[in-house]
Amino acid sequence: MAPVRFLQAVLLLIVALSAVAVADSTTDTTTLTLLAWPLGKEAQSRPLAKLSYNAANASAALLSWTPPTSPSDLSSLVRVGLSPKSSSSSSSILTSAAALSPYYKKTLVLHAASHDAADIFTVGLGAVPRTNEAEDEVDVRVERVKKGPAPVLNKPVVLDESGKVAGQEEPQKTFLQKYWWAIALFLVLQVVAGGGKE
C-alpha cells in the first residue's frame, strides 16, 4: 500500500510542476499593435492589426485585423510597421494598399532579435491572391535571427624539429628522380669524348 501512495504523490508532484511550467509559458504573452499609414506628409497612422506574441515558444496569433477599406486608400502605397509602444526599435516596410485587401492571403512575419530575446525588431508582409475563400485571410509567423554561416578552417599545421610536417613521411622517389644527375653526367661525357676517332 505504501508504494502505491508514494507513486500517487510523485505523479501529483509531476502534474503540479507541469501546470506551473504551462502557466509560466503563457505569462510571457504580449500584445503588439501593427500600424499602417499611407505615404505623405500629413499621413495619419491607423491600427492595422493586433497580435498576441509569446516570446517563450516564439509563437504569435492574430487578435484583430482592420485593413483600409476605401477605394482611394487601396490605390496608394502604405507603410506597415510596429507601434513604437510595442517594440523598442522597429522599422516599417512599404507595400501596396491593395495587398491588404480581402482578395489577397497575407502572411505577417515577426522577426525576433535572438533565441532568448522577447523583442520583435521588424515585421514582414507577403501577399498572394486567394484561391480558396475558406482559408484564413491572414497568417502570422515568428522567425528568430539565425546564426550566419562560419568559415570552415583547416587544422593548424604542426612542424617537427627539422621544419617538416609532423607525421608525414617523405614520398618515395622514382629512379630518374634519384639518379638524374648521374645520367646527365654520363651523357655529357659521351658527347665530349665521342668525337676523337675518324
C-alpha positions in Angstrom: 0.0 0.0 0.0 2.9 2.4 0.8 4.5 2.1 -2.7 1.1 3.0 -4.3 0.8 6.1 -2.2 4.4 7.0 -3.0 3.6 6.7 -6.7 0.5 8.8 -6.4 2.4 11.5 -4.6 5.1 11.5 -7.3 2.5 11.7 -10.1 0.7 14.5 -8.3 4.0 16.4 -8.0 4.8 15.9 -11.7 1.3 17.2 -12.7 1.7 20.3 -10.4 5.1 21.1 -11.8 3.9 20.8 -15.4 0.9 23.1 -14.6 3.4 25.7 -13.3 5.5 25.4 -16.4 2.5 25.9 -18.7 1.4 28.9 -16.6 4.9 30.4 -16.9 4.9 30.0 -20.6 1.6 31.7 -21.0 2.6 34.7 -18.9 5.2 35.8 -21.4 2.4 36.8 -23.9 2.5 40.4 -25.0 0.1 42.3 -27.3 1.7 44.0 -30.4 0.0 46.7 -32.4 0.7 46.8 -36.2 0.1 50.2 -37.8 -0.4 51.2 -41.4 0.0 54.7 -42.7 0.0 56.0 -46.3 2.9 57.9 -47.8 2.6 61.6 -47.5 3.4 64.5 -45.2 0.0 64.6 -43.4 -0.4 60.8 -43.2 -2.0 59.5 -40.0 -1.2 56.0 -38.8 -4.1 53.7 -38.3 -4.2 50.4 -36.4 -4.0 47.5 -38.9 -3.7 44.5 -36.6 -3.4 43.5 -33.0 -1.2 40.4 -32.4 -0.6 38.2 -29.4 3.1 37.3 -29.2 4.6 34.6 -26.9 8.3 35.0 -26.5 8.8 31.7 -24.7 7.8 29.5 -27.5 8.1 32.0 -30.4 4.5 31.9 -31.5 2.0 34.6 -32.4 -1.7 34.8 -33.1 -3.9 37.4 -34.8 -6.3 39.1 -32.4 -7.8 41.7 -34.8 -7.4 42.8 -38.4 -8.8 46.1 -39.8 -7.4 46.8 -43.3 -8.1 50.1 -45.2 -11.5 49.9 -47.0 -12.0 53.0 -49.1 -11.0 52.7 -52.9 -8.8 55.8 -52.7 -6.8 54.1 -49.9 -6.3 50.9 -51.9 -4.6 52.7 -54.8 -1.8 54.1 -52.7 1.4 52.9 -51.1 1.3 52.1 -47.4 4.0 51.7 -44.7 3.4 48.9 -42.3 5.2 48.6 -39.1 5.0 48.0 -35.3 3.8 50.6 -32.9 6.7 52.3 -31.1 5.0 51.2 -27.8 5.2 47.5 -29.0 8.9 47.4 -29.7 12.0 49.3 -28.5 13.4 49.5 -32.1 11.3 48.8 -35.1 11.2 49.6 -38.8 8.5 49.7 -41.3 8.0 48.1 -44.8 6.4 49.6 -47.8 3.7 47.8 -49.7 0.7 48.5 -51.9 -2.5 49.1 -50.0 -4.3 46.7 -52.4 -2.2 43.9 -50.8 -4.1 44.5 -47.6 -7.5 43.9 -49.3 -9.5 40.7 -48.6 -8.7 39.4 -52.1 -5.2 38.5 -51.0 -3.9 36.0 -48.5 -1.5 37.8 -46.2 1.4 36.4 -44.2 2.8 38.5 -41.4 6.3 37.6 -40.3 7.5 38.9 -37.0 11.3 38.9 -36.8 12.6 38.4 -33.3 16.0 39.5 -32.2 17.5 36.2 -31.0 16.6 32.9 -29.4 16.1 34.3 -26.0 15.0 37.8 -26.7 11.4 38.9 -26.4 11.9 42.0 -28.7 10.4 42.0 -32.2 12.6 44.3 -34.3 10.7 44.3 -37.6 7.7 42.9 -39.4 7.5 41.4 -42.9 4.4 41.1 -45.1 3.7 38.8 -48.0 0.5 38.7 -50.1 -0.7 36.2 -52.8 -4.1 36.1 -54.4 -6.6 33.9 -52.5 -7.7 30.8 -54.3 -9.9 29.5 -51.5 -12.4 31.6 -49.6 -12.4 29.1 -46.7 -8.7 29.7 -45.9 -7.6 32.3 -43.4 -7.1 35.7 -44.7 -4.0 36.4 -42.5 -1.4 34.0 -41.2 1.2 35.0 -38.6 4.6 33.6 -38.2 7.6 34.3 -36.0 11.2 33.9 -37.2 14.2 34.3 -35.0 17.5 35.6 -36.2 19.7 32.6 -37.1 23.4 32.4 -36.8 25.1 33.0 -40.1 27.5 30.6 -41.8 31.0 30.5 -40.4 34.1 29.6 -42.4 35.4 26.0 -42.1 39.1 26.3 -41.1 41.7 23.6 -41.6 43.6 22.1 -38.7 46.8 24.0 -37.8 50.0 22.8 -39.4 52.4 21.2 -36.9 56.1 21.1 -37.8 58.7 18.8 -36.3 62.3 19.9 -35.4 63.6 19.7 -39.0 60.8 22.0 -40.2 58.8 19.3 -42.0 55.2 18.5 -41.4 54.9 16.2 -38.4 53.6 12.7 -39.0 54.1 12.9 -42.8 56.6 10.6 -44.4 58.8 11.7 -47.3 57.3 10.5 -50.6 59.2 7.7 -52.4 61.3 9.0 -55.3 61.5 7.3 -58.7 64.8 6.0 -60.3 65.0 9.1 -62.5 64.4 11.5 -59.6 67.2 9.8 -57.6 69.9 9.4 -60.3 69.1 12.2 -62.9 72.5 13.8 -62.2 74.4 10.6 -63.0 72.6 10.1 -66.3 73.2 13.8 -67.2 77.0 13.4 -66.4 77.2 10.2 -68.5 75.6 11.9 -71.5 77.9 15.0 -71.2 81.0 12.7 -71.1 79.7 10.7 -74.2 79.3 14.0 -76.2 82.7 15.3 -75.2 84.7 12.1 -75.5 82.9 10.7 -78.6 84.5 12.9 -81.3 88.1 11.6 -81.2 88.1 8.8 -83.9 87.6 9.3 -87.6 
